[in-house]
Amino acid sequence: MKVGEFEDFRNMKSKLVSMIAGLGIMASSSAAAFAADAGGKAVFEKSCAGCHGADGKGNPAMAKVLGEKGLNIATKDTTQKSDEQLLKVIAEGSGKMPASKLSKDEQKQALGYVRSLAK
């Protein structure tokens, strides 16, 4: 093997190792995100969907009762708020939305799921 060929081989080997490592990181991130979304979806369906609807766009029957347009949380307005702002609303309530009885972890899970709805 000539010197130039050896360098090409080392570069190719380095790129291959980097690609495999990147795929491993992506797979573990995707699995973690899926697990978080699955937990967040369960929390959202149990505690939030009654007013906000399964798709986050608001339950029309609750909108009639509450007279609230803010039930739709799958909006650009939601995506522009920070996690801290949304966690505060989840924890303390806002307007006619009562304070949450969810644990801090459940609040974060629900927030993660809400973020996925607003994309």
C-alpha positions as CSV (number, residue, x, y, z in Angstrom):
1,M,0.0,0.0,0.0
2,K,1.4,3.4,-1.0
3,V,1.5,6.3,1.5
4,G,-1.3,8.2,-0.3
5,E,-3.5,5.1,-0.3
6,F,-2.9,4.6,3.4
7,E,-3.9,8.2,4.2
8,D,-7.1,7.8,2.1
9,F,-7.9,4.5,4.0
10,R,-7.4,6.3,7.4
11,N,-9.6,9.2,6.4
12,M,-12.3,6.8,5.1
13,K,-12.1,4.7,8.3
14,S,-12.3,7.9,10.5
15,K,-15.4,9.1,8.5
16,L,-17.1,5.6,8.8
17,V,-16.5,5.5,12.6
18,S,-17.9,9.1,12.9
19,M,-21.0,8.1,10.9
20,I,-21.6,5.0,13.0
21,A,-21.3,6.9,16.2
22,G,-23.6,9.6,14.9
23,L,-26.2,7.0,14.0
24,G,-25.9,5.5,17.5
25,I,-26.5,8.9,19.1
26,M,-29.5,9.6,16.9
27,A,-31.0,6.2,17.6
28,S,-30.7,6.7,21.4
29,S,-32.0,10.3,21.2
30,S,-34.9,9.1,19.2
31,A,-35.7,6.3,21.6
32,A,-35.5,8.8,24.6
33,A,-37.7,11.3,22.7
34,F,-40.2,8.6,21.9
35,A,-40.3,7.5,25.5
36,A,-40.8,11.1,26.7
37,D,-43.5,11.7,24.1
38,A,-45.3,8.5,25.1
39,G,-45.3,9.5,28.8
40,G,-46.2,13.0,27.9
41,K,-49.0,11.9,25.7
42,A,-50.5,9.7,28.5
43,V,-50.2,12.7,31.0
44,F,-51.8,15.1,28.5
45,E,-54.6,12.7,27.6
46,K,-55.4,12.2,31.3
47,S,-55.1,15.7,32.6
48,C,-55.2,18.2,29.7
49,A,-57.1,16.8,26.7
50,G,-60.5,17.3,28.3
51,C,-60.2,21.1,27.7
52,H,-57.4,21.3,25.1
53,G,-58.6,18.4,22.9
54,A,-56.5,15.3,22.0
55,D,-54.8,17.3,19.2
56,G,-54.2,20.4,21.4
57,K,-56.5,22.5,19.2
58,G,-59.2,22.8,21.9
59,N,-62.3,20.9,22.8
60,P,-65.2,22.8,21.1
61,A,-67.6,21.8,23.8
62,M,-65.4,23.2,26.5
63,A,-64.8,26.3,24.5
64,K,-68.6,26.9,24.5
65,V,-68.8,26.4,28.2
66,L,-65.7,28.4,29.2
67,G,-65.9,30.9,26.4
68,E,-62.2,30.6,26.0
69,K,-60.3,30.8,22.7
70,G,-57.1,30.0,24.6
71,L,-57.9,26.3,24.6
72,N,-56.0,25.8,21.3
73,I,-52.4,25.3,22.4
74,A,-51.2,23.9,19.0
75,T,-50.3,27.4,17.9
76,K,-47.4,29.6,17.0
77,D,-48.0,31.6,20.2
78,T,-47.3,28.4,22.2
79,T,-44.1,27.6,20.2
80,Q,-42.8,31.1,20.9
81,K,-43.1,30.8,24.7
82,S,-40.2,29.5,26.7
83,D,-40.4,26.2,28.6
84,E,-40.3,28.2,31.9
85,Q,-43.3,30.3,30.8
86,L,-45.4,27.3,29.8
87,L,-44.4,25.3,32.9
88,K,-45.5,28.2,35.0
89,V,-48.9,28.2,33.3
90,I,-49.2,24.4,33.8
91,A,-48.2,24.6,37.4
92,E,-50.1,27.7,38.5
93,G,-52.9,27.9,35.9
94,S,-54.0,30.9,33.9
95,G,-57.3,32.5,33.3
96,K,-59.9,29.8,33.8
97,M,-57.3,27.0,33.7
98,P,-56.8,25.7,37.2
99,A,-53.4,25.1,38.8
100,S,-52.0,21.6,38.0
101,K,-52.0,18.7,40.4
102,L,-49.3,17.1,38.3
103,S,-45.8,16.3,39.7
104,K,-42.9,18.4,38.3
105,D,-41.9,15.4,36.1
106,E,-45.4,15.0,34.8
107,Q,-45.6,18.7,34.0
108,K,-42.4,18.4,32.0
109,Q,-43.7,15.4,30.2
110,A,-46.9,17.2,29.3
111,L,-44.9,20.2,28.1
112,G,-42.8,18.0,25.8
113,Y,-46.0,16.5,24.3
114,V,-47.5,20.0,23.9
115,R,-44.4,21.1,22.1
116,S,-44.8,18.1,19.7
117,L,-48.4,19.2,19.0
118,A,-47.5,22.7,18.2
119,K,-45.0,21.8,15.4
